[in-house]
Every structure is written in structure tokens, then in C-alpha cells.
Amino acid sequence: MTTTYYNGMSVAMSRREMPDLPMLGHGDIQLLRLLSTGLPVEAVARRLDLSERTVRRRTRAICDRLGVGTAIEAVVWAVRRGLL
């Protein structure tokens, strides 16, 4: 079993049952939520108690998973799916 977020709800699913949506964990959603407020990377890093480099790396990984080019596109993707 694995936990995924779909339409803002945490759902436990087996690998077979998972929809064709990229998996985003709670930390990914939290990072996108902070980025959606317009905070600079430095402020997001402070709020999450992470380094700026880690925030940038995690943001890039989320973008790659979602198949988008920028953090703004990732936020829009999540908003359109009701995750934010």
C-alpha cells in the first residue's frame, strides 16, 4: 500500500489501483502551497527548516514528476487538480 494525494485527500492505494497521476507526498503539497503564496525560496526554506538548495532541488523534482518546466506551472497543475 502507498499513500497518495488526490483531490486534496490522502488515499491509500495499491500500486495497481493508482490513477495515472504523478504521486505527490505531503511534503510536496506543503512546498507547493508555500510557493503558491509568492514567498521567495529563502522564506520557504526558513518555514520548512530546509536549505535553499534543498527547496530548489525538491521543487525541480516535483516539476520533473509532473512534467512541467517551472514551479509556477507545478502550482497551477496542483490548483487545477484541487490539491491546493
C-alpha positions in Angstrom: 0.0 0.0 0.0 1.0 3.5 -0.7 -0.4 6.9 0.3 -1.1 9.4 -2.4 -2.9 12.7 -2.5 -5.8 13.1 -4.9 -8.3 16.0 -4.9 -6.8 17.1 -1.5 -7.5 13.8 0.2 -5.0 11.2 1.4 -5.8 7.9 -0.2 -4.1 4.5 0.4 -3.9 2.5 -2.7 -2.1 -0.5 -4.1 0.2 0.2 -7.0 -2.3 -1.4 -9.3 -5.2 0.9 -8.3 -3.3 4.2 -8.6 -4.6 6.6 -11.2 -2.3 7.9 -13.9 -1.4 10.9 -11.8 2.1 11.6 -10.5 2.4 10.9 -6.8 2.8 13.9 -4.6 3.6 13.4 -0.9 2.5 15.6 2.0 5.8 17.4 1.9 5.4 18.1 -1.9 2.0 19.6 -1.3 3.3 21.7 1.6 6.1 23.0 -0.6 3.8 23.8 -3.5 1.4 25.5 -1.1 4.1 27.8 0.2 5.4 28.6 -3.3 1.8 29.4 -4.3 1.8 32.3 -1.8 4.6 34.0 -3.7 7.2 33.6 -1.0 10.8 33.6 -2.2 12.8 30.4 -2.0 14.7 31.8 1.0 11.4 32.3 3.0 10.1 28.9 2.0 13.3 27.3 3.1 13.1 29.0 6.5 9.5 27.9 7.0 10.3 24.3 6.2 13.6 24.4 8.1 15.4 23.3 4.9 18.3 24.8 3.0 17.6 26.9 -0.1 19.4 24.3 -2.2 17.1 21.6 -0.8 14.0 23.6 -1.6 15.2 24.2 -5.2 16.1 20.5 -5.6 12.7 19.3 -4.3 10.9 21.9 -6.5 12.8 20.6 -9.5 12.0 17.0 -8.6 8.3 17.9 -8.3 8.4 19.7 -11.7 10.1 16.7 -13.3 7.5 14.3 -11.8 4.6 16.5 -13.1 6.2 17.0 -16.5 6.2 20.8 -16.1 9.0 23.3 -16.6 8.6 25.8 -13.7 7.4 26.0 -10.1 4.6 28.2 -11.3 3.4 25.5 -13.7 3.6 23.0 -10.9 1.5 25.2 -8.6 -1.1 25.7 -11.4 -1.1 21.9 -12.0 -1.9 21.3 -8.3 -4.5 24.0 -8.2 -6.3 22.6 -11.2 -6.5 19.2 -9.6 -7.8 20.6 -6.3 -4.6 19.8 -4.3 -4.1 23.4 -3.2 
